[in-house]
Amino acid sequence: MAEQTPLKHSTFSTWLGLVLGTWAGLAWGSLISASIGIGVGVAAGSVLGGFLAVPLWGTVWGLICLRRHRELAVKDHGITLLPEDDPLAQRVYALAARLGLQTRPWVGTMPHNNAYAIGSGANSAMVVVGQPLLDTLSEAEVDAIIGHELGHIVNNDMRRMGLARSFQNSLVWYLGFSDTLQRWGRWFLTWVSELYVLSISRKREYWADAFGAALTSKAHMIAALEKLHNVPDLSEFERKEARLMFRGVAEGSWLSTHPTLEERRAALEAETYLERILELKGRDAWGATPQILPTVDNIAYAKS
């Protein structure tokens, strides 16, 4: 594979896009308010206050909520945390090492036929795999799913989605203080922001699939996807937490949390995202320097 530019995993560009999108939404709301007779001065004053308040509140509250996600998930999702010497935990640690992660994620199982990653960043992440997957999928297919979830961690996808949702809630909350904006602009901006959040969610799944394929193979990643999409419909719990799940709502529309099976398979077969990830075997995950891959025993364990 030819040498590629390392994949950028900073969330700054996502945060900046959210800030600019928030400002555009507030400016649009100001124009709507002024056009229906509130007055340019009043509308502009409302917007200027929101230019600082909404991004600040979205950032702070988003990060606070992210820090609590792991503990709340363990409490509410029926998760069993695994000890470090558990075979599944050891597999997760080994795959994490191949991706260059310097911390071990927490590892857990749940009774649902799905998987997800959660946490505010690599140092506080948790990988959760459903017991039904461990009972029915091959070892390589399970590894592909684990690689997918580790891809979310490497890309800081949990932080991206947490901030996107927090900015959306902050914007809607701020517009609620104005009866006019609430009546004329809030509904529109809520839907625009929701579509943006969902588009981020779908794209992050393509990247995560690519990581799962890079750690195993395209065939194993596709096989895992096909088996998960052929099981019964999403449970009530899975639909509620669809944005987190390996398999989420995929109806092929702008309202989907995930791409369809056909879209994900096509992206993997064409290597649309896979070709942009550096070759992992014998290379640093973010550079092209050959290295000796670390063992699970010499990776620092992240203690909160």
C-alpha positions in Angstrom: 0.0 0.0 0.0 1.4 3.4 -0.9 2.3 5.8 1.9 -0.7 7.9 2.8 -1.2 11.1 4.8 -2.0 10.0 8.4 -5.7 10.1 9.3 -6.4 13.1 11.5 -8.3 12.2 14.6 -8.5 15.7 16.3 -12.1 16.9 17.0 -11.2 20.5 16.6 -12.5 20.7 13.0 -15.8 19.2 14.2 -16.0 21.7 17.1 -15.2 24.6 14.8 -17.9 23.5 12.4 -20.4 23.3 15.2 -19.5 26.8 16.3 -19.8 28.3 12.8 -23.1 26.4 12.3 -24.4 27.8 15.5 -23.5 31.3 14.5 -25.1 30.9 11.1 -28.3 29.6 12.8 -28.4 32.5 15.2 -27.8 35.0 12.4 -30.6 33.4 10.4 -32.9 33.6 13.5 -32.0 37.3 13.9 -33.1 38.0 10.3 -36.4 36.2 10.8 -37.0 38.2 14.0 -36.2 41.5 12.3 -38.3 40.8 9.3 -41.4 40.3 11.4 -41.0 43.6 13.2 -39.2 42.9 16.4 -36.5 45.4 15.5 -33.0 45.0 14.3 -31.5 46.2 17.6 -33.4 43.6 19.7 -32.7 40.8 17.3 -29.0 41.7 17.0 -28.6 41.8 20.7 -30.1 38.4 21.1 -27.8 37.0 18.5 -24.7 38.6 20.0 -25.4 37.1 23.4 -25.9 33.7 21.7 -22.6 33.9 19.8 -20.8 33.4 23.1 -23.4 31.6 25.2 -24.4 28.7 22.9 -20.9 27.5 21.9 -19.7 27.9 25.5 -22.7 26.0 27.0 -22.5 23.4 24.2 -18.8 22.7 24.8 -18.8 22.7 28.6 -22.0 20.7 29.0 -21.1 18.3 26.2 -17.7 17.4 27.9 -19.4 17.1 31.3 -22.0 14.7 30.0 -19.3 12.6 28.1 -17.4 12.1 31.3 -20.5 10.5 32.9 -21.4 8.3 29.9 -19.4 5.3 30.9 -20.6 5.1 34.5 -24.2 5.6 33.4 -23.9 3.0 30.7 -22.6 0.4 33.2 -25.5 1.2 35.5 -28.3 1.3 32.9 -27.3 -1.1 30.1 -26.9 -4.3 31.9 -23.1 -4.4 31.3 -20.8 -6.8 33.0 -17.3 -5.4 33.3 -14.6 -7.9 32.5 -11.3 -8.4 34.5 -8.0 -7.7 32.8 -7.2 -11.4 32.4 -10.4 -12.2 30.6 -9.8 -13.6 27.1 -12.1 -11.0 25.5 -10.4 -8.2 27.3 -7.0 -9.5 26.2 -8.2 -9.5 22.6 -9.4 -5.9 22.9 -6.1 -4.9 24.4 -4.1 -6.6 21.7 -6.1 -4.9 18.9 -5.9 -1.6 20.7 -2.1 -1.9 20.8 -2.0 -2.5 17.0 -3.8 0.9 16.6 -1.2 2.6 18.7 -3.5 3.3 21.7 -1.4 3.8 24.8 -4.3 3.0 27.2 -6.5 0.0 27.6 -10.2 0.5 27.2 -12.6 -0.9 29.8 -14.2 -4.0 28.3 -17.7 -5.3 29.0 -20.4 -7.5 27.7 -24.2 -7.0 27.6 -27.2 -9.2 26.7 -28.1 -7.3 23.5 -27.2 -8.4 20.0 -25.0 -5.4 19.3 -21.8 -3.6 20.3 -20.7 0.0 21.0 -17.9 2.2 22.3 -18.4 5.0 24.8 -16.4 7.5 26.8 -15.0 11.1 26.5 -11.7 9.9 24.9 -9.2 7.2 24.6 -8.3 7.4 28.3 -11.8 6.8 29.5 -13.3 4.6 26.7 -15.2 1.4 27.1 -15.8 -1.3 24.5 -19.0 -3.3 25.0 -19.8 -6.4 23.0 -23.1 -8.3 23.2 -23.0 -11.8 24.4 -25.1 -13.1 21.5 -22.4 -11.9 19.1 -19.7 -13.8 21.0 -21.9 -16.9 20.9 -22.7 -16.8 17.1 -19.9 -15.0 15.3 -16.5 -16.4 14.4 -13.4 -15.2 16.2 -12.3 -13.1 13.2 -15.8 -11.5 12.9 -15.8 -10.6 16.6 -12.3 -9.0 16.1 -13.7 -7.0 13.1 -16.5 -5.7 15.4 -14.0 -4.9 18.1 -11.8 -3.1 15.5 -14.8 -1.1 14.4 -15.4 0.1 18.0 -11.8 0.8 18.5 -11.9 2.9 15.3 -14.5 5.0 17.0 -12.2 5.5 19.9 -9.2 6.4 17.7 -11.2 8.9 15.8 -12.7 10.4 18.9 -16.1 9.8 17.5 -17.8 9.7 20.9 -16.6 13.2 21.5 -17.7 14.4 18.1 -21.2 13.0 18.5 -21.5 14.2 22.1 -20.5 17.7 21.2 -22.8 17.7 18.1 -25.8 16.7 20.3 -24.8 19.1 23.0 -24.5 22.1 20.6 -27.9 21.2 19.1 -29.6 21.1 22.5 -27.9 24.4 23.5 -29.0 26.2 20.3 -32.6 25.0 20.8 -32.5 25.9 24.5 -31.2 29.4 23.7 -33.9 30.0 21.1 -36.5 29.0 23.5 -36.0 32.3 25.4 -37.5 34.2 22.5 -41.2 33.5 21.7 -40.7 34.8 18.1 -37.6 32.7 17.4 -39.3 29.7 19.1 -42.3 30.1 16.8 -40.6 31.0 13.5 -37.0 29.7 13.7 -36.7 27.0 16.4 -38.5 24.2 14.5 -36.5 24.8 11.3 -33.1 25.0 13.1 -33.9 22.0 15.2 -34.4 19.9 12.1 -31.4 21.3 10.2 -29.2 20.6 13.2 -30.7 17.1 13.6 -29.9 16.3 9.9 -26.4 17.5 10.4 -25.9 15.3 13.5 -27.3 12.3 11.7 -24.9 12.9 8.7 -22.0 12.9 11.1 -23.2 9.7 12.6 -23.5 7.9 9.2 -20.0 9.0 8.1 -18.3 7.9 11.3 -19.6 4.4 10.7 -17.8 4.2 7.3 -14.5 5.1 9.0 -15.1 2.6 11.9 -15.9 -0.2 9.4 -12.5 0.6 7.7 -10.7 0.2 10.9 -12.4 -3.1 11.6 -11.4 -4.3 8.1 -7.8 -3.0 8.5 -7.4 -5.1 11.7 -8.9 -8.2 10.1 -10.0 -8.2 6.5 -12.7 -6.7 4.3 -14.3 -10.2 4.1 -14.5 -10.5 7.8 -15.9 -7.0 8.3 -18.5 -7.6 5.6 -19.4 -11.0 7.0 -19.9 -9.5 10.5 -22.1 -6.7 9.1 -24.2 -9.2 7.1 -24.8 -11.4 10.1 -25.8 -8.5 12.3 -28.2 -7.1 9.7 -29.9 -10.5 9.3 -30.8 -10.9 13.0 -34.2 -9.7 14.3 -35.2 -6.1 14.3 -33.6 -3.6 16.7 -34.9 -3.9 20.3 -36.4 -1.0 22.1 -33.1 -0.5 23.9 -31.1 -0.6 20.7 -33.4 2.0 19.0 -33.1 4.2 22.0 -29.3 4.0 21.9 -29.0 3.7 18.1 -26.4 6.4 17.8 -24.0 4.3 19.9 -24.6 0.9 18.4 -22.6 -1.1 15.8 -26.0 -1.7 14.1 -28.3 1.3 14.3 -31.3 2.7 12.4 -30.4 2.3 8.7 -33.3 3.1 6.4 -31.4 4.7 3.6 -32.7 8.2 4.4 -31.5 11.5 5.9 -33.1 10.3 9.2 -30.9 7.3 9.5 -28.2 7.0 12.2 -26.2 4.4 10.1 -25.7 3.7 6.4 -27.5 0.7 5.0 -25.8 -2.7 4.8 -25.5 -2.2 1.0 -23.8 1.2 1.4 -21.4 -0.1 4.0 -20.5 -3.2 2.0 -19.9 -1.1 -1.1 -17.6 1.3 0.7 -15.6 -1.6 2.1 -15.3 -3.4 -1.3 -14.3 -0.2 -3.0 -11.9 0.7 -0.1 -13.3 4.2 -0.2 -12.2 4.8 3.4 -9.9 1.8 3.9 -7.3 3.1 1.4 -6.9 6.3 3.5 -5.8 4.3 6.6 -2.1 3.5 6.8 -1.1 -0.1 6.6 -1.2 -1.4 10.1 1.0 -4.5 10.0 4.5 -3.6 11.1 3.8 0.2 11.0 2.9 2.8 13.5 -0.8 3.6 13.3 -0.2 7.3 12.6 3.2 7.1 10.8 5.2 5.0 8.4 8.0 3.9 10.7 8.3 0.1 11.3 8.0 -0.8 14.9 7.7 -3.8 17.3 4.1 -3.9 18.3 3.6 -3.6 22.0 2.3 -6.5 24.1 -0.8 -6.2 26.3 1.6 -6.2 29.4 3.4 -3.0 28.6 0.5 -0.7 27.7 -0.3 1.8 30.4 -3.7 1.1 31.9 -5.9 4.2 32.1 -7.1 4.8 35.7 -9.8 7.5 36.0 
